[in-house]
Amino acid sequence: MSNTHNHDLEESLALTPKFDSAGLVTCVTTDAGNGDVLMVAHMNDEALQKTIATGEAWYYSRSRKALWRKGESSGNVQRVVEMRMDCDQDAIWIRVEQAGGAACHTGRRSCFYRAITTGQDGAAKVSFVDADKVFDPAKVYR
């Protein structure tokens, strides 16, 4: 790829997402109010187009191999406040208003509820942070 091509892509106002070999782009979702990272998921072209058209977050589940609208089961819908594309158009960032106070299917506000730290012995360890559950997933996802 030449520098001219990179420059053309980086300065273009055309939406030309660079989907990976599976037809997906990574999407980082943050809380529009405080900037906290709520989740990271993937979008295929259909999810991206539905998100743009509806103003609600749609994703593609790699494990289920299916399109899904955030909140379709839980009611915790994400209303998109702003969408951005990165410089080479292979990642999307959406700022959302999170209904119900929880973005994670585990019932937590964010999917990032564990911290990685180093113990006194130098080994990596994981601990819960901001891990209180907003809802009981067993009652929501039947």
Long-range contacts (C-beta under 8 A, 24 or more apart in sequence): 6-88, 9-87, 9-88, 9-89, 10-87, 10-88, 15-85, 15-89, 16-89, 17-45, 17-48, 17-85, 17-89, 17-90, 17-92, 18-88, 18-89, 18-90, 19-44, 19-45, 19-90, 20-90, 22-62, 24-60, 24-62, 25-89, 25-90, 25-91, 25-92, 26-90, 26-91, 26-92, 27-59, 27-91, 27-92, 27-93, 27-94, 28-91, 28-92, 28-93, 28-94, 29-57, 29-78, 29-93, 29-94, 29-95, 29-96, 29-103, 30-93, 30-94, 30-95, 30-96, 31-95, 31-96, 31-97, 31-98, 32-81, 32-82, 32-95, 32-96, 32-97, 33-97, 36-109, 36-110, 37-110, 37-112, 38-78, 38-96, 38-98, 38-103, 38-104, 38-109, 38-110, 38-111, 38-112, 39-103, 39-104, 39-110, 39-111, 39-112, 40-111, 43-92, 48-92, 51-80, 51-83, 51-94, 52-83, 55-79, 55-80, 56-80, 57-94, 57-96, 70-103, 71-99, 71-100, 73-140, 73-141, 74-100, 74-102, 74-105, 74-135, 74-140, 74-141, 75-99, 75-100, 75-140, 76-100, 76-101, 76-102, 76-103, 76-135, 78-103, 100-134, 100-135, 101-134, 102-133, 102-134, 102-135, 105-137, 105-141, 106-133, 106-137, 107-133, 107-134, 107-135, 107-136, 107-137, 107-140, 108-132, 108-133, 108-134, 109-134
